[in-house]
């Protein structure tokens, strides 16, 4: 959370300079470490910031779903708070939406993408996981896990209202549901900066993500 104040300041400043209405939704996922107080302070400092507080920790997927449900915009951006993605890259995703996409996802694996300072082991594991996703569930998509995705507002609210996976594999479920609903998904190459503040641990979270991937493949989740 140490990067959050600077991230919110940078995002708010850039969006204000564009002169369009916006809101920034911060979700407190049942924290017990003072995060809630920090989010409330940021909401007091920035009129565009709204805070959604969950009674207990249920994971990134559930926090994202609650934030999307809380949103009011015609476009909804899912944006990791670790500042690995410069907010200026949003313009590329907006162009994809303007060109007809329902969902534009930032990608580190298509032409135009640039990764900066990502450790070799994380890059290798990420590529292996994305290849597995591509082979088993989502052929054609090369990077499902980049935490920077832009949706048409009603598309986001419809998809996230059905979400069953609460933790880090939720992106795959959302994109799988989008494909089944015939939404148009476009990958956009972006400039991505490695963040040591990332909350994803390959050792801690990798097994659970593989389990959720198997559940999606077998159809035990993601079909309702």
Secondary structure, 3 states (H helix, E strand, C coil): CCCHHHHHHHHHHHHHHHCCCCCEEEEEECCCCCHHHHHHHHHHHCCCEEEEEECCCCCHHHHHHHHHHHCCCCEEEEECCCCCECHHHHHHHHHHHHCCCCEEEEECCCCCCEEECCCHHHHHHHHHHHHHHHHHCCCCCCCCCCCEEEEEHHHHHHHHCCCCCCCCCHHHHHHHHHHHCCCCEEEEECEEECCCCCCCCHHHHHHHHHHHHHHHHHCCCCCC
